[in-house]
Amino acid sequence: DTVVGVLGVACLYGFTRVSLVLKEVVQDIRGRLVVFFPGEYEDNNYRLLDARDGWNYLAVPITLHNGVND
């Protein structure tokens, strides 16, 4: 019942994709992995600085307004 939280993924922007890093470590984590994503969540997609979308496999958003934009 472990939870691992990952902060600072924005510093990887321009060097590598977060999804590639996660693929390398996910098999070694027993429990839940929480990535605190510094981008935007809209229409079931996550974006950092308007970059590509689509790496939200099994992602569950935790948003200020329950996923609803004002």
CHARMM-style PDB file with segment names, atoms N, HN, CA, C and O in Angstrom:
ATOM      1  N   ASP     1       0.827  -1.195   0.000  1.00  0.00      PROA
ATOM      2  CA  ASP     1       0.000   0.000   0.000  1.00  0.00      PROA
ATOM      3  C   ASP     1       0.865   1.250   0.000  1.00  0.00      PROA
ATOM      4  O   ASP     1       0.635   2.168   0.787  1.00  0.00      PROA
ATOM      5  N   THR     2       1.837   1.287  -0.861  1.00  0.00      PROA
ATOM      6  HN  THR     2       2.024   0.541  -1.501  1.00  0.00      PROA
ATOM      7  CA  THR     2       2.767   2.406  -0.944  1.00  0.00      PROA
ATOM      8  C   THR     2       2.305   3.404  -1.997  1.00  0.00      PROA
ATOM      9  O   THR     2       1.733   3.027  -3.019  1.00  0.00      PROA
ATOM     10  N   VAL     3       2.561   4.679  -1.733  1.00  0.00      PROA
ATOM     11  HN  VAL     3       3.025   4.985  -0.903  1.00  0.00      PROA
ATOM     12  CA  VAL     3       2.306   5.732  -2.713  1.00  0.00      PROA
ATOM     13  C   VAL     3       3.621   6.460  -2.942  1.00  0.00      PROA
ATOM     14  O   VAL     3       4.255   6.926  -1.996  1.00  0.00      PROA
ATOM     15  N   VAL     4       4.027   6.556  -4.203  1.00  0.00      PROA
ATOM     16  HN  VAL     4       3.511   6.177  -4.972  1.00  0.00      PROA
ATOM     17  CA  VAL     4       5.232   7.284  -4.580  1.00  0.00      PROA
ATOM     18  C   VAL     4       4.794   8.519  -5.345  1.00  0.00      PROA
ATOM     19  O   VAL     4       4.098   8.416  -6.355  1.00  0.00      PROA
ATOM     20  N   GLY     5       5.204   9.693  -4.863  1.00  0.00      PROA
ATOM     21  HN  GLY     5       5.769   9.777  -4.043  1.00  0.00      PROA
ATOM     22  CA  GLY     5       4.874  10.949  -5.526  1.00  0.00      PROA
ATOM     23  C   GLY     5       6.077  11.487  -6.275  1.00  0.00      PROA
ATOM     24  O   GLY     5       7.192  11.493  -5.753  1.00  0.00      PROA
ATOM     25  N   VAL     6       5.851  11.936  -7.493  1.00  0.00      PROA
ATOM     26  HN  VAL     6       4.945  11.931  -7.916  1.00  0.00      PROA
ATOM     27  CA  VAL     6       6.928  12.463  -8.326  1.00  0.00      PROA
ATOM     28  C   VAL     6       6.661  13.942  -8.581  1.00  0.00      PROA
ATOM     29  O   VAL     6       5.620  14.313  -9.123  1.00  0.00      PROA
ATOM     30  N   LEU     7       7.612  14.777  -8.185  1.00  0.00      PROA
ATOM     31  HN  LEU     7       8.457  14.475  -7.744  1.00  0.00      PROA
ATOM     32  CA  LEU     7       7.543  16.221  -8.400  1.00  0.00      PROA
ATOM     33  C   LEU     7       8.607  16.644  -9.401  1.00  0.00      PROA
ATOM     34  O   LEU     7       9.589  15.930  -9.605  1.00  0.00      PROA
ATOM     35  N   GLY     8       8.420  17.782 -10.015  1.00  0.00      PROA
ATOM     36  HN  GLY     8       7.622  18.362  -9.849  1.00  0.00      PROA
ATOM     37  CA  GLY     8       9.466  18.366 -10.841  1.00  0.00      PROA
ATOM     38  C   GLY     8       9.588  17.819 -12.244  1.00  0.00      PROA
ATOM     39  O   GLY     8      10.642  17.963 -12.863  1.00  0.00      PROA
ATOM     40  N   VAL     9       8.536  17.189 -12.773  1.00  0.00      PROA
ATOM     41  HN  VAL     9       7.680  17.072 -12.270  1.00  0.00      PROA
ATOM     42  CA  VAL     9       8.651  16.626 -14.116  1.00  0.00      PROA
ATOM     43  C   VAL     9       8.801  17.702 -15.188  1.00  0.00      PROA
ATOM     44  O   VAL     9       9.227  17.406 -16.304  1.00  0.00      PROA
ATOM     45  N   ALA    10       8.459  18.934 -14.865  1.00  0.00      PROA
ATOM     46  HN  ALA    10       8.112  19.175 -13.959  1.00  0.00      PROA
ATOM     47  CA  ALA    10       8.606  20.015 -15.847  1.00  0.00      PROA
ATOM     48  C   ALA    10      10.068  20.243 -16.211  1.00  0.00      PROA
ATOM     49  O   ALA    10      10.357  20.714 -17.311  1.00  0.00      PROA
ATOM     50  N   CYS    11      10.994  19.920 -15.315  1.00  0.00      PROA
ATOM     51  HN  CYS    11      10.759  19.537 -14.422  1.00  0.00      PROA
ATOM     52  CA  CYS    11      12.416  20.123 -15.611  1.00  0.00      PROA
ATOM     53  C   CYS    11      12.917  19.163 -16.691  1.00  0.00      PROA
ATOM     54  O   CYS    11      13.999  19.371 -17.242  1.00  0.00      PROA
ATOM     55  N   LEU    12      12.156  18.127 -16.999  1.00  0.00      PROA
ATOM     56  HN  LEU    12      11.278  17.958 -16.551  1.00  0.00      PROA
ATOM     57  CA  LEU    12      12.541  17.190 -18.058  1.00  0.00      PROA
ATOM     58  C   LEU    12      12.175  17.702 -19.448  1.00  0.00      PROA
ATOM     59  O   LEU    12      12.659  17.183 -20.454  1.00  0.00      PROA
ATOM     60  N   TYR    13      11.316  18.726 -19.499  1.00  0.00      PROA
ATOM     61  HN  TYR    13      10.923  19.147 -18.682  1.00  0.00      PROA
ATOM     62  CA  TYR    13      10.839  19.243 -20.783  1.00  0.00      PROA
ATOM     63  C   TYR    13      12.024  19.701 -21.633  1.00  0.00      PROA
ATOM     64  O   TYR    13      12.876  20.466 -21.181  1.00  0.00      PROA
ATOM     65  N   GLY    14      12.056  19.227 -22.840  1.00  0.00      PROA
ATOM     66  HN  GLY    14      11.364  18.606 -23.207  1.00  0.00      PROA
ATOM     67  CA  GLY    14      13.141  19.560 -23.752  1.00  0.00      PROA
ATOM     68  C   GLY    14      14.266  18.529 -23.761  1.00  0.00      PROA
ATOM     69  O   GLY    14      15.076  18.500 -24.687  1.00  0.00      PROA
ATOM     70  N   PHE    15      14.317  17.681 -22.729  1.00  0.00      PROA
ATOM     71  HN  PHE    15      13.659  17.705 -21.977  1.00  0.00      PROA
ATOM     72  CA  PHE    15      15.333  16.638 -22.642  1.00  0.00      PROA
ATOM     73  C   PHE    15      14.773  15.267 -22.992  1.00  0.00      PROA
ATOM     74  O   PHE    15      15.371  14.512 -23.758  1.00  0.00      PROA
ATOM     75  N   THR    16      13.619  14.962 -22.417  1.00  0.00      PROA
ATOM     76  HN  THR    16      13.133  15.576 -21.794  1.00  0.00      PROA
ATOM     77  CA  THR    16      12.990  13.666 -22.638  1.00  0.00      PROA
ATOM     78  C   THR    16      11.507  13.784 -22.333  1.00  0.00      PROA
ATOM     79  O   THR    16      11.051  14.795 -21.799  1.00  0.00      PROA
ATOM     80  N   ARG    17      10.773  12.762 -22.671  1.00  0.00      PROA
ATOM     81  HN  ARG    17      11.144  11.941 -23.105  1.00  0.00      PROA
ATOM     82  CA  ARG    17       9.346  12.721 -22.369  1.00  0.00      PROA
ATOM     83  C   ARG    17       9.137  12.042 -21.019  1.00  0.00      PROA
ATOM     84  O   ARG    17       9.787  11.047 -20.700  1.00  0.00      PROA
ATOM     85  N   VAL    18       8.229  12.593 -20.243  1.00  0.00      PROA
ATOM     86  HN  VAL    18       7.701  13.401 -20.503  1.00  0.00      PROA
ATOM     87  CA  VAL    18       7.916  12.016 -18.937  1.00  0.00      PROA
ATOM     88  C   VAL    18       7.445  10.576 -19.097  1.00  0.00      PROA
ATOM     89  O   VAL    18       7.769   9.719 -18.275  1.00  0.00      PROA
ATOM     90  N   SER    19       6.687  10.312 -20.148  1.00  0.00      PROA
ATOM     91  HN  SER    19       6.424  11.009 -20.816  1.00  0.00      PROA
ATOM     92  CA  SER    19       6.175   8.955 -20.361  1.00  0.00      PROA
ATOM     93  C   SER    19       7.307   7.945 -20.529  1.00  0.00      PROA
ATOM     94  O   SER    19       7.178   6.800 -20.095  1.00  0.00      PROA
ATOM     95  N   LEU    20       8.409   8.350 -21.150  1.00  0.00      PROA
ATOM     96  HN  LEU    20       8.514   9.280 -21.502  1.00  0.00      PROA
ATOM     97  CA  LEU    20       9.551   7.439 -21.312  1.00  0.00      PROA
ATOM     98  C   LEU    20      10.211   7.134 -19.974  1.00  0.00      PROA
ATOM     99  O   LEU    20      10.610   5.997 -19.720  1.00  0.00      PROA
ATOM    100  N   VAL    21      10.326   8.133 -19.130  1.00  0.00      PROA
ATOM    101  HN  VAL    21      10.002   9.056 -19.336  1.00  0.00      PROA
ATOM    102  CA  VAL    21      10.908   7.920 -17.804  1.00  0.00      PROA
ATOM    103  C   VAL    21      10.006   7.009 -16.979  1.00  0.00      PROA
ATOM    104  O   VAL    21      10.487   6.095 -16.309  1.00  0.00      PROA
ATOM    105  N   LEU    22       8.706   7.255 -17.028  1.00  0.00      PROA
ATOM    106  HN  LEU    22       8.315   7.998 -17.572  1.00  0.00      PROA
ATOM    107  CA  LEU    22       7.770   6.443 -16.253  1.00  0.00      PROA
ATOM    108  C   LEU    22       7.779   4.990 -16.698  1.00  0.00      PROA
ATOM    109  O   LEU    22       7.671   4.089 -15.867  1.00  0.00      PROA
ATOM    110  N   LYS    23       7.905   4.750 -17.990  1.00  0.00      PROA
ATOM    111  HN  LYS    23       7.993   5.482 -18.666  1.00  0.00      PROA
ATOM    112  CA  LYS    23       7.961   3.370 -18.486  1.00  0.00      PROA
ATOM    113  C   LYS    23       9.153   2.613 -17.913  1.00  0.00      PROA
ATOM    114  O   LYS    23       9.092   1.396 -17.742  1.00  0.00      PROA
ATOM    115  N   GLU    24      10.229   3.323 -17.616  1.00  0.00      PROA
ATOM    116  HN  GLU    24      10.279   4.312 -17.755  1.00  0.00      PROA
ATOM    117  CA  GLU    24      11.437   2.690 -17.076  1.00  0.00      PROA
ATOM    118  C   GLU    24      11.323   2.359 -15.591  1.00  0.00      PROA
ATOM    119  O   GLU    24      11.983   1.434 -15.118  1.00  0.00      PROA
ATOM    120  N   VAL    25      10.503   3.093 -14.850  1.00  0.00      PROA
ATOM    121  HN  VAL    25       9.967   3.845 -15.234  1.00  0.00      PROA
ATOM    122  CA  VAL    25      10.454   2.891 -13.396  1.00  0.00      PROA
ATOM    123  C   VAL    25       9.176   2.238 -12.895  1.00  0.00      PROA
ATOM    124  O   VAL    25       9.146   1.724 -11.776  1.00  0.00      PROA
ATOM    125  N   VAL    26       8.130   2.246 -13.692  1.00  0.00      PROA
ATOM    126  HN  VAL    26       8.154   2.663 -14.601  1.00  0.00      PROA
ATOM    127  CA  VAL    26       6.825   1.800 -13.202  1.00  0.00      PROA
ATOM    128  C   VAL    26       6.833   0.343 -12.733  1.00  0.00      PROA
ATOM    129  O   VAL    26       6.118   0.009 -11.789  1.00  0.00      PROA
ATOM    130  N   GLN    27       7.606  -0.514 -13.353  1.00  0.00      PROA
ATOM    131  HN  GLN    27       8.187  -0.243 -14.120  1.00  0.00      PROA
ATOM    132  CA  GLN    27       7.629  -1.921 -12.948  1.00  0.00      PROA
ATOM    133  C   GLN    27       8.314  -2.120 -11.597  1.00  0.00      PROA
ATOM    134  O   GLN    27       8.133  -3.164 -10.970  1.00  0.00      PROA
ATOM    135  N   ASP    28       9.087  -1.151 -11.140  1.00  0.00      PROA
ATOM    136  HN  ASP    28       9.233  -0.303 -11.649  1.00  0.00      PROA
ATOM    137  CA  ASP    28       9.787  -1.259  -9.858  1.00  0.00      PROA
ATOM    138  C   ASP    28       9.022  -0.635  -8.693  1.00  0.00      PROA
ATOM    139  O   ASP    28       9.483  -0.691  -7.552  1.00  0.00      PROA
ATOM    140  N   ILE    29       7.886  -0.055  -8.960  1.00  0.00      PROA
ATOM    141  HN  ILE    29       7.511  -0.010  -9.886  1.00  0.00      PROA
ATOM    142  CA  ILE    29       7.106   0.607  -7.915  1.00  0.00      PROA
ATOM    143  C   ILE    29       5.949  -0.287  -7.512  1.00  0.00      PROA
ATOM    144  O   ILE    29       5.098  -0.633  -8.332  1.00  0.00      PROA
ATOM    145  N   ARG    30       5.927  -0.651  -6.260  1.00  0.00      PROA
ATOM    146  HN  ARG    30       6.618  -0.370  -5.594  1.00  0.00      PROA
ATOM    147  CA  ARG    30       4.827  -1.456  -5.719  1.00  0.00      PROA
ATOM    148  C   ARG    30       3.836  -0.505  -5.071  1.00  0.00      PROA
ATOM    149  O   ARG    30       4.159   0.158  -4.085  1.00  0.00      PROA
ATOM    150  N   GLY    31       2.671  -0.437  -5.602  1.00  0.00      PROA
ATOM    151  HN  GLY    31       2.408  -0.975  -6.403  1.00  0.00      PROA
ATOM    152  CA  GLY    31       1.665   0.486  -5.084  1.00  0.00      PROA
ATOM    153  C   GLY    31       1.273   1.491  -6.143  1.00  0.00      PROA
ATOM    154  O   GLY    31       1.235   1.179  -7.334  1.00  0.00      PROA
ATOM    155  N   ARG    32       0.986   2.680  -5.707  1.00  0.00      PROA
ATOM    156  HN  ARG    32       1.016   2.934  -4.740  1.00  0.00      PROA
ATOM    157  CA  ARG    32       0.505   3.737  -6.604  1.00  0.00      PROA
ATOM    158  C   ARG    32       1.610   4.728  -6.926  1.00  0.00      PROA
ATOM    159  O   ARG    32       2.473   5.014  -6.096  1.00  0.00      PROA
ATOM    160  N   LEU    33       1.568   5.241  -8.140  1.00  0.00      PROA
ATOM    161  HN  LEU    33       0.867   5.008  -8.814  1.00  0.00      PROA
ATOM    162  CA  LEU    33       2.496   6.274  -8.581  1.00  0.00      PROA
ATOM    163  C   LEU    33       1.693   7.532  -8.868  1.00  0.00      PROA
ATOM    164  O   LEU    33       0.770   7.516  -9.683  1.00  0.00      PROA
ATOM    165  N   VAL    34       2.045   8.618  -8.199  1.00  0.00      PROA
ATOM    166  HN  VAL    34       2.795   8.631  -7.538  1.00  0.00      PROA
ATOM    167  CA  VAL    34       1.367   9.897  -8.400  1.00  0.00      PROA
ATOM    168  C   VAL    34       2.360  10.854  -9.038  1.00  0.00      PROA
ATOM    169  O   VAL    34       3.421  11.121  -8.474  1.00  0.00      PROA
ATOM    170  N   VAL    35       2.017  11.371 -10.217  1.00  0.00      PROA
ATOM    171  HN  VAL    35       1.155  11.154 -10.675  1.00  0.00      PROA
ATOM    172  CA  VAL    35       2.848  12.364 -10.884  1.00  0.00      PROA
ATOM    173  C   VAL    35       2.125  13.697 -10.768  1.00  0.00      PROA
ATOM    174  O   VAL    35       1.021  13.867 -11.284  1.00  0.00      PROA
ATOM    175  N   PHE    36       2.761  14.635 -10.086  1.00  0.00      PROA
ATOM    176  HN  PHE    36       3.659  14.497  -9.667  1.00  0.00      PROA
ATOM    177  CA  PHE    36       2.188  15.969  -9.959  1.00  0.00      PROA
ATOM    178  C   PHE    36       2.535  16.725 -11.232  1.00  0.00      PROA
ATOM    179  O   PHE    36       3.653  17.210 -11.409  1.00  0.00      PROA
ATOM    180  N   PHE    37       1.553  16.811 -12.106  1.00  0.00      PROA
ATOM    181  HN  PHE    37       0.645  16.417 -11.963  1.00  0.00      PROA
ATOM    182  CA  PHE    37       1.751  17.318 -13.455  1.00  0.00      PROA
ATOM    183  C   PHE    37       1.538  18.827 -13.489  1.00  0.00      PROA
ATOM    184  O   PHE    37       0.473  19.299 -13.090  1.00  0.00      PROA
ATOM    185  N   PRO    38       2.507  19.587 -13.948  1.00  0.00      PROA
ATOM    186  CA  PRO    38       2.420  21.046 -13.900  1.00  0.00      PROA
ATOM    187  C   PRO    38       1.713  21.676 -15.094  1.00  0.00      PROA
ATOM    188  O   PRO    38       1.751  22.896 -15.254  1.00  0.00      PROA
ATOM    189  N   GLY    39       1.081  20.886 -15.918  1.00  0.00      PROA
ATOM    190  HN  GLY    39       1.049  19.895 -15.788  1.00  0.00      PROA
ATOM    191  CA  GLY    39       0.458  21.412 -17.131  1.00  0.00      PROA
ATOM    192  C   GLY    39      -1.023  21.637 -16.980  1.00  0.00      PROA
ATOM    193  O   GLY    39      -1.510  22.016 -15.915  1.00  0.00      PROA
ATOM    194  N   GLU    40      -1.728  21.398 -18.059  1.00  0.00      PROA
ATOM    195  HN  GLU    40      -1.332  21.090 -18.924  1.00  0.00      PROA
ATOM    196  CA  GLU    40      -3.170  21.601 -18.099  1.00  0.00      PROA
ATOM    197  C   GLU    40      -3.865  20.284 -18.394  1.00  0.00      PROA
ATOM    198  O   GLU    40      -3.324  19.414 -19.076  1.00  0.00      PROA
ATOM    199  N   TYR    41      -5.067  20.159 -17.871  1.00  0.00      PROA
ATOM    200  HN  TYR    41      -5.506  20.866 -17.318  1.00  0.00      PROA
ATOM    201  CA  TYR    41      -5.905  18.990 -18.129  1.00  0.00      PROA
ATOM    202  C   TYR    41      -7.169  19.487 -18.808  1.00  0.00      PROA
ATOM    203  O   TYR    41      -7.904  20.300 -18.248  1.00  0.00      PROA
ATOM    204  N   GLU    42      -7.422  18.994 -20.023  1.00  0.00      PROA
ATOM    205  HN  GLU    42      -6.825  18.333 -20.478  1.00  0.00      PROA
ATOM    206  CA  GLU    42      -8.601  19.425 -20.765  1.00  0.00      PROA
ATOM    207  C   GLU    42      -9.027  18.306 -21.708  1.00  0.00      PROA
ATOM    208  O   GLU    42      -8.202  17.747 -22.430  1.00  0.00      PROA
ATOM    209  N   ASP    43     -10.298  17.987 -21.700  1.00  0.00      PROA
ATOM    210  HN  ASP    43     -10.969  18.441 -21.113  1.00  0.00      PROA
ATOM    211  CA  ASP    43     -10.857  16.954 -22.582  1.00  0.00      PROA
ATOM    212  C   ASP    43     -10.105  15.625 -22.470  1.00  0.00      PROA
ATOM    213  O   ASP    43      -9.772  15.007 -23.481  1.00  0.00      PROA
ATOM    214  N   ASN    44      -9.841  15.196 -21.244  1.00  0.00      PROA
ATOM    215  HN  ASN    44     -10.111  15.699 -20.423  1.00  0.00      PROA
ATOM    216  CA  ASN    44      -9.141  13.934 -20.967  1.00  0.00      PROA
ATOM    217  C   ASN    44      -7.721  13.873 -21.514  1.00  0.00      PROA
ATOM    218  O   ASN    44      -7.197  12.780 -21.731  1.00  0.00      PROA
ATOM    219  N   ASN    45      -7.096  15.007 -21.740  1.00  0.00      PROA
ATOM    220  HN  ASN    45      -7.522  15.894 -21.564  1.00  0.00      PROA
ATOM    221  CA  ASN    45      -5.709  15.063 -22.195  1.00  0.00      PROA
ATOM    222  C   ASN    45      -4.900  15.951 -21.270  1.00  0.00      PROA
ATOM    223  O   ASN    45      -5.411  16.925 -20.717  1.00  0.00      PROA
ATOM    224  N   TYR    46      -3.631  15.604 -21.109  1.00  0.00      PROA
ATOM    225  HN  TYR    46      -3.216  14.812 -21.559  1.00  0.00      PROA
ATOM    226  CA  TYR    46      -2.705  16.380 -20.301  1.00  0.00      PROA
ATOM    227  C   TYR    46      -1.714  17.051 -21.238  1.00  0.00      PROA
ATOM    228  O   TYR    46      -1.212  16.426 -22.173  1.00  0.00      PROA
ATOM    229  N   ARG    47      -1.432  18.324 -20.986  1.00  0.00      PROA
ATOM    230  HN  ARG    47      -1.839  18.832 -20.227  1.00  0.00      PROA
ATOM    231  CA  ARG    47      -0.491  19.063 -21.828  1.00  0.00      PROA
ATOM    232  C   ARG    47       0.449  19.891 -20.962  1.00  0.00      PROA
ATOM    233  O   ARG    47       0.038  20.482 -19.964  1.00  0.00      PROA
ATOM    234  N   LEU    48       1.702  19.922 -21.357  1.00  0.00      PROA
ATOM    235  HN  LEU    48       2.036  19.442 -22.168  1.00  0.00      PROA
ATOM    236  CA  LEU    48       2.697  20.772 -20.724  1.00  0.00      PROA
ATOM    237  C   LEU    48       3.195  21.741 -21.777  1.00  0.00      PROA
ATOM    238  O   LEU    48       3.788  21.325 -22.772  1.00  0.00      PROA
ATOM    239  N   LEU    49       2.966  23.017 -21.573  1.00  0.00      PROA
ATOM    240  HN  LEU    49       2.484  23.356 -20.765  1.00  0.00      PROA
ATOM    241  CA  LEU    49       3.405  24.067 -22.497  1.00  0.00      PROA
ATOM    242  C   LEU    49       2.928  23.812 -23.925  1.00  0.00      PROA
ATOM    243  O   LEU    49       3.685  24.001 -24.877  1.00  0.00      PROA
ATOM    244  N   ASP    50       1.685  23.388 -24.075  1.00  0.00      PROA
ATOM    245  HN  ASP    50       1.070  23.235 -23.301  1.00  0.00      PROA
ATOM    246  CA  ASP    50       1.076  23.095 -25.381  1.00  0.00      PROA
ATOM    247  C   ASP    50       1.816  22.025 -26.174  1.00  0.00      PROA
ATOM    248  O   ASP    50       1.719  21.983 -27.401  1.00  0.00      PROA
ATOM    249  N   ALA    51       2.549  21.166 -25.488  1.00  0.00      PROA
ATOM    250  HN  ALA    51       2.628  21.200 -24.492  1.00  0.00      PROA
ATOM    251  CA  ALA    51       3.253  20.072 -26.159  1.00  0.00      PROA
ATOM    252  C   ALA    51       2.272  18.953 -26.477  1.00  0.00      PROA
ATOM    253  O   ALA    51       1.063  19.115 -26.311  1.00  0.00      PROA
ATOM    254  N   ARG    52       2.787  17.834 -26.927  1.00  0.00      PROA
ATOM    255  HN  ARG    52       3.769  17.702 -27.061  1.00  0.00      PROA
ATOM    256  CA  ARG    52       1.937  16.725 -27.350  1.00  0.00      PROA
ATOM    257  C   ARG    52       1.078  16.221 -26.196  1.00  0.00      PROA
ATOM    258  O   ARG    52       1.364  16.480 -25.027  1.00  0.00      PROA
ATOM    259  N   ASP    53       0.035  15.506 -26.546  1.00  0.00      PROA
ATOM    260  HN  ASP    53      -0.197  15.296 -27.496  1.00  0.00      PROA
ATOM    261  CA  ASP    53      -0.831  14.912 -25.538  1.00  0.00      PROA
ATOM    262  C   ASP    53      -0.840  13.400 -25.723  1.00  0.00      PROA
ATOM    263  O   ASP    53      -0.178  12.868 -26.613  1.00  0.00      PROA
ATOM    264  N   GLY    54      -1.599  12.715 -24.869  1.00  0.00      PROA
ATOM    265  HN  GLY    54      -2.137  13.148 -24.146  1.00  0.00      PROA
ATOM    266  CA  GLY    54      -1.837  11.307 -25.105  1.00  0.00      PROA
ATOM    267  C   GLY    54      -1.080  10.317 -24.255  1.00  0.00      PROA
ATOM    268  O   GLY    54      -1.065   9.135 -24.598  1.00  0.00      PROA
ATOM    269  N   TRP    55      -0.445  10.722 -23.161  1.00  0.00      PROA
ATOM    270  HN  TRP    55      -0.457  11.682 -22.882  1.00  0.00      PROA
ATOM    271  CA  TRP    55       0.227   9.734 -22.328  1.00  0.00      PROA
ATOM    272  C   TRP    55      -0.512   9.533 -21.006  1.00  0.00      PROA
ATOM    273  O   TRP    55       0.108   9.329 -19.962  1.00  0.00      PROA
ATOM    274  N   ASN    56      -1.826   9.593 -21.062  1.00  0.00      PROA
ATOM    275  HN  ASN    56      -2.330   9.759 -21.910  1.00  0.00      PROA
ATOM    276  CA  ASN    56      -2.620   9.551 -19.840  1.00  0.00      PROA
ATOM    277  C   ASN    56      -3.194   8.167 -19.545  1.00  0.00      PROA
ATOM    278  O   ASN    56      -4.308   8.076 -19.030  1.00  0.00      PROA
ATOM    279  N   TYR    57      -2.493   7.118 -19.844  1.00  0.00      PROA
ATOM    280  HN  TYR    57      -1.588   7.193 -20.263  1.00  0.00      PROA
ATOM    281  CA  TYR    57      -2.960   5.762 -19.585  1.00  0.00      PROA
ATOM    282  C   TYR    57      -3.205   5.571 -18.089  1.00  0.00      PROA
ATOM    283  O   TYR    57      -2.294   5.731 -17.277  1.00  0.00      PROA
ATOM    284  N   LEU    58      -4.419   5.234 -17.740  1.00  0.00      PROA
ATOM    285  HN  LEU    58      -5.160   5.104 -18.399  1.00  0.00      PROA
ATOM    286  CA  LEU    58      -4.855   5.034 -16.356  1.00  0.00      PROA
ATOM    287  C   LEU    58      -4.700   6.272 -15.483  1.00  0.00      PROA
ATOM    288  O   LEU    58      -4.679   6.156 -14.257  1.00  0.00      PROA
ATOM    289  N   ALA    59      -4.592   7.436 -16.074  1.00  0.00      PROA
ATOM    290  HN  ALA    59      -4.608   7.530 -17.070  1.00  0.00      PROA
ATOM    291  CA  ALA    59      -4.461   8.662 -15.292  1.00  0.00      PROA
ATOM    292  C   ALA    59      -5.810   9.078 -14.727  1.00  0.00      PROA
ATOM    293  O   ALA    59      -6.847   8.929 -15.373  1.00  0.00      PROA
ATOM    294  N   VAL    60      -5.773   9.599 -13.520  1.00  0.00      PROA
ATOM    295  HN  VAL    60      -4.930   9.720 -12.996  1.00  0.00      PROA
ATOM    296  CA  VAL    60      -6.970  10.123 -12.868  1.00  0.00      PROA
ATOM    297  C   VAL    60      -6.647  11.542 -12.429  1.00  0.00      PROA
ATOM    298  O   VAL    60      -5.759  11.738 -11.600  1.00  0.00      PROA
ATOM    299  N   PRO    61      -7.342  12.528 -12.961  1.00  0.00      PROA
ATOM    300  CA  PRO    61      -7.035  13.911 -12.594  1.00  0.00      PROA
ATOM    301  C   PRO    61      -7.519  14.252 -11.189  1.00  0.00      PROA
ATOM    302  O   PRO    61      -8.609  13.853 -10.780  1.00  0.00      PROA
ATOM    303  N   ILE    62      -6.708  14.984 -10.470  1.00  0.00      PROA
ATOM    304  HN  ILE    62      -5.823  15.309 -10.802  1.00  0.00      PROA
ATOM    305  CA  ILE    62      -7.102  15.573  -9.194  1.00  0.00      PROA
ATOM    306  C   ILE    62      -7.025  17.073  -9.428  1.00  0.00      PROA
ATOM    307  O   ILE    62      -5.941  17.656  -9.396  1.00  0.00      PROA
ATOM    308  N   THR    63      -8.157  17.691  -9.660  1.00  0.00      PROA
ATOM    309  HN  THR    63      -9.038  17.217  -9.686  1.00  0.00      PROA
ATOM    310  CA  THR    63      -8.185  19.095 -10.040  1.00  0.00      PROA
ATOM    311  C   THR    63      -8.886  19.934  -8.982  1.00  0.00      PROA
ATOM    312  O   THR    63      -9.604  19.412  -8.129  1.00  0.00      PROA
ATOM    313  N   LEU    64      -8.670  21.228  -9.052  1.00  0.00      PROA
ATOM    314  HN  LEU    64      -8.087  21.652  -9.745  1.00  0.00      PROA
ATOM    315  CA  LEU    64      -9.256  22.156  -8.094  1.00  0.00      PROA
ATOM    316  C   LEU    64     -10.772  22.140  -8.149  1.00  0.00      PROA
ATOM    317  O   LEU    64     -11.437  22.182  -7.114  1.00  0.00      PROA
ATOM    318  N   HSD    65     -11.320  22.079  -9.364  1.00  0.00      PROA
ATOM    319  HN  HSD    65     -10.779  22.045 -10.204  1.00  0.00      PROA
ATOM    320  CA  HSD    65     -12.767  22.155  -9.555  1.00  0.00      PROA
ATOM    321  C   HSD    65     -13.328  20.865 -10.127  1.00  0.00      PROA
ATOM    322  O   HSD    65     -14.252  20.902 -10.940  1.00  0.00      PROA
ATOM    323  N   ASN    66     -12.786  19.727  -9.716  1.00  0.00      PROA
ATOM    324  HN  ASN    66     -12.035  19.698  -9.055  1.00  0.00      PROA
ATOM    325  CA  ASN    66     -13.281  18.423 -10.149  1.00  0.00      PROA
ATOM    326  C   ASN    66     -13.244  18.264 -11.668  1.00  0.00      PROA
ATOM    327  O   ASN    66     -14.152  17.677 -12.256  1.00  0.00      PROA
ATOM    328  N   GLY    67     -12.201  18.784 -12.296  1.00  0.00      PROA
ATOM    329  HN  GLY    67     -11.463  19.261 -11.818  1.00  0.00      PROA
ATOM    330  CA  GLY    67     -12.026  18.620 -13.732  1.00  0.00      PROA
ATOM    331  C   GLY    67     -12.825  19.569 -14.589  1.00  0.00      PROA
ATOM    332  O   GLY    67     -12.841  19.435 -15.812  1.00  0.00      PROA
ATOM    333  N   VAL    68     -13.497  20.536 -13.964  1.00  0.00      PROA
ATOM    334  HN  VAL    68     -13.484  20.645 -12.970  1.00  0.00      PROA
ATOM    335  CA  VAL    68     -14.339  21.475 -14.702  1.00  0.00      PROA
ATOM    336  C   VAL    68     -13.632  22.817 -14.764  1.00  0.00      PROA
ATOM    337  O   VAL    68     -13.219  23.357 -13.738  1.00  0.00      PROA
ATOM    338  N   ASN    69     -13.494  23.356 -15.973  1.00  0.00      PROA
ATOM    339  HN  ASN    69     -13.830  22.917 -16.807  1.00  0.00      PROA
ATOM    340  CA  ASN    69     -12.890  24.677 -16.141  1.00  0.00      PROA
ATOM    341  C   ASN    69     -13.926  25.755 -15.898  1.00  0.00      PROA
ATOM    342  O   ASN    69     -15.102  25.587 -16.222  1.00  0.00      PROA
ATOM    343  N   ASP    70     -13.485  26.859 -15.329  1.00  0.00      PROA
ATOM    344  HN  ASP    70     -12.530  26.996 -15.066  1.00  0.00      PROA
ATOM    345  CA  ASP    70     -14.395  27.992 -15.109  1.00  0.00      PROA
ATOM    346  C   ASP    70     -14.570  28.788 -16.379  1.00  0.00      PROA
ATOM    347  OT1 ASP    70     -15.300  29.779 -16.390  1.00  0.00      PROA
TER     348      ASP     70
END
